[in-house]
């Protein structure tokens, strides 16, 4: 816990100096606030922009920030120094992930309030958001730790981020894309949020896809950490 706390505070201090990363945490919640209050279209589902931007928030912010932080520390050899100091993979991931998760969940709370969720539904909404954020952080960690530099990490991360952030939105307008998106965790998060809004029970398939995605991402991170020569 001591090592995890040190990594948490270090990440918070480093990202606090980086405006580009801080914007990631507030961009989509802010856009949702603006769109929800500025645009009213006939027959549009209630709180349509909350669900859409919440999924984009999941697919972009944790993935982007986690990749950027880890790739920067690896390029500057900060990560190797931490390993020599006895920091384990789980401690390192929990330290960075704890900060990114907390910052992203602050945005999730804004979405929940904006969507009018109360009581049990409020908790369920946050749990769904938390699950998606964790999967995205794990993917970001894999990309960051396997990349040789920040530029390489950004090159790999950008298309991955675009797929998971925007695929659910595109699937709403194209049946073919919807079939492809069915295996993406972000799409299943979208379906869970839609089900919560319409008060329908979640499909087992959604839970299975998200759980499998999380396990695959966790295994990929462990393998990437060891193969990078940092373990």
C-alpha positions in Angstrom: 0.0 0.0 0.0 2.9 2.3 0.7 4.3 1.8 -2.8 0.9 2.2 -4.4 0.3 5.4 -2.5 3.6 6.8 -3.7 2.8 6.0 -7.3 -0.7 7.5 -6.9 0.7 10.8 -5.6 3.4 10.9 -8.2 0.9 10.4 -11.1 -1.4 13.0 -9.7 1.4 15.5 -9.5 2.8 14.7 -13.0 -0.6 14.8 -14.8 -1.5 18.0 -12.9 1.1 19.8 -14.9 -0.1 18.4 -18.2 -3.1 20.3 -19.5 -3.6 17.9 -22.4 -4.1 15.0 -20.1 -6.3 17.0 -17.7 -8.6 17.9 -20.6 -9.3 14.2 -21.2 -11.0 14.0 -17.8 -13.4 16.9 -18.4 -13.9 17.0 -22.1 -16.9 14.6 -22.5 -18.7 15.4 -19.3 -18.5 19.1 -20.3 -19.8 18.3 -23.8 -22.7 16.3 -22.3 -23.7 19.2 -20.1 -23.6 21.6 -23.0 -25.5 19.3 -25.5 -28.1 18.2 -23.0 -29.0 21.8 -22.3 -28.5 23.3 -25.7 -30.1 20.7 -28.1 -33.7 19.6 -28.0 -34.8 17.4 -30.9 -38.3 15.9 -31.3 -38.5 12.2 -30.6 -34.9 12.1 -29.4 -34.5 9.7 -26.4 -34.3 11.4 -23.0 -30.7 12.1 -21.9 -29.5 10.8 -25.3 -26.2 12.7 -25.0 -25.5 11.4 -21.5 -25.3 7.8 -22.7 -23.4 8.6 -25.9 -20.7 10.8 -24.3 -20.4 8.5 -21.2 -19.3 5.7 -23.5 -16.9 8.0 -25.3 -15.5 9.0 -21.9 -14.9 5.4 -21.1 -13.2 4.6 -24.4 -11.0 7.6 -24.5 -10.0 9.2 -21.2 -8.6 6.2 -19.2 -7.0 4.6 -22.3 -5.3 7.8 -23.3 -4.1 9.0 -20.0 -2.8 5.5 -18.8 -0.9 5.0 -22.1 0.6 8.5 -21.9 1.7 8.2 -18.3 3.3 4.8 -18.6 5.0 5.4 -22.0 6.5 8.6 -20.7 7.9 7.0 -17.6 9.3 4.1 -19.6 10.9 6.4 -22.1 12.5 8.5 -19.3 13.6 5.3 -17.5 11.5 6.3 -14.5 9.7 3.0 -14.6 12.9 1.0 -14.4 14.0 3.1 -11.4 10.7 2.2 -9.7 11.3 -1.5 -10.4 14.7 -1.3 -8.9 13.0 0.3 -5.8 11.0 -2.9 -5.4 7.7 -1.7 -6.9 5.7 -4.7 -8.2 3.5 -4.8 -11.3 0.3 -4.9 -9.3 1.5 -2.0 -7.1 2.5 0.1 -10.1 -0.8 -0.5 -11.9 -2.8 0.2 -8.8 -1.0 3.4 -8.2 -1.5 4.8 -11.7 -4.8 3.2 -12.1 -6.1 4.5 -8.8 -5.5 8.0 -9.9 -6.9 7.6 -13.4 -9.9 5.7 -12.1 -10.7 8.3 -9.5 -10.4 11.2 -12.0 -12.6 9.3 -14.6 -15.2 8.4 -12.0 -15.5 12.0 -11.1 -16.7 12.5 -14.7 -19.0 9.5 -14.3 -20.7 11.1 -11.4 -21.4 14.1 -13.5 -23.0 11.9 -16.2 -25.1 10.1 -13.5 -26.4 13.4 -12.1 -27.0 14.8 -15.5 -28.9 11.7 -16.5 -31.2 12.1 -13.5 -30.2 8.8 -11.9 -31.1 8.4 -8.2 -30.6 5.8 -5.5 -30.1 2.3 -6.8 -29.9 3.4 -10.4 -27.3 5.9 -9.5 -25.1 3.1 -8.0 -25.7 0.8 -11.0 -24.7 3.5 -13.4 -21.5 4.2 -11.6 -20.7 0.4 -11.4 -21.2 0.1 -15.2 -19.0 3.1 -15.8 -16.3 1.8 -13.4 -16.2 -1.6 -15.2 -15.6 0.1 -18.6 -13.0 2.4 -17.1 -11.0 -0.4 -15.6 -10.9 -2.3 -18.9 -9.8 0.8 -20.8 -7.0 1.4 -18.2 -5.7 -2.1 -18.6 -5.5 -1.7 -22.4 -3.8 1.6 -22.0 -1.3 0.0 -19.6 -0.5 -2.7 -22.2 0.1 -0.2 -25.0 2.2 2.1 -22.8 4.4 -0.6 -21.4 5.0 -2.3 -24.8 5.8 1.0 -26.6 9.4 2.1 -27.0 8.5 5.8 -26.9 5.7 8.2 -26.3 5.3 8.7 -30.1 5.0 5.0 -30.7 2.5 4.7 -27.9 0.4 7.5 -29.3 0.5 6.0 -32.8 -0.8 2.7 -31.5 -3.2 4.1 -28.9 -5.0 6.5 -31.3 -6.7 3.9 -33.6 -7.5 1.7 -30.6 -9.1 4.7 -28.8 -11.1 5.7 -31.8 -12.5 2.2 -32.2 -13.6 1.8 -28.6 -14.8 5.4 -28.2 -16.7 5.9 -31.4 -17.8 2.4 -32.4 -20.8 2.3 -30.1 -22.0 5.7 -31.6 -21.6 4.5 -35.2 -23.4 1.2 -34.4 -26.5 3.2 -33.7 -26.7 4.3 -37.4 -25.4 1.2 -39.2 -26.5 -2.4 -38.7 -23.3 -3.9 -40.1 -21.2 -1.8 -37.7 -23.5 -2.9 -34.9 -22.8 -6.6 -35.6 -19.0 -5.9 -35.6 -19.3 -3.8 -32.5 -21.0 -6.6 -30.6 -17.7 -8.0 -29.5 -16.4 -4.7 -28.2 -16.7 -4.1 -24.5 -17.5 -0.4 -25.0 -20.5 -1.5 -27.1 -21.7 -3.8 -24.3 -21.3 -0.9 -21.9 -23.5 1.2 -24.2 -26.1 -1.6 -24.1 -26.0 -1.8 -20.4 -26.5 1.9 -20.0 -29.4 1.9 -22.5 -30.9 -0.9 -20.5 -30.5 1.0 -17.3 -32.2 4.0 -18.8 -35.1 1.9 -20.1 -35.2 -0.2 -16.9 -34.7 -3.5 -18.7 -32.6 -6.4 -17.3 -29.1 -6.7 -18.7 -28.3 -9.3 -21.2 -25.9 -12.1 -20.1 -24.0 -11.6 -23.3 -23.0 -8.1 -22.3 -21.7 -9.2 -18.9 -19.8 -12.1 -20.5 -18.1 -9.9 -23.2 -17.1 -7.3 -20.6 -15.7 -9.9 -18.2 -13.8 -11.7 -20.9 -12.4 -8.4 -22.2 -11.2 -7.5 -18.7 -9.5 -10.9 -18.2 -7.8 -10.7 -21.6 -6.6 -7.1 -20.9 -5.2 -8.2 -17.5 -3.3 -11.2 -18.9 -1.9 -9.0 -21.7 -0.7 -6.4 -19.2 1.1 -9.1 -17.1 2.7 -10.6 -20.2 3.7 -7.2 -21.6 5.2 -6.2 -18.2 7.4 -9.4 -18.1 8.4 -9.4 -21.7 9.5 -5.8 -21.5 12.4 -6.8 -19.3 11.1 -4.7 -16.4 10.0 -7.6 -14.1 
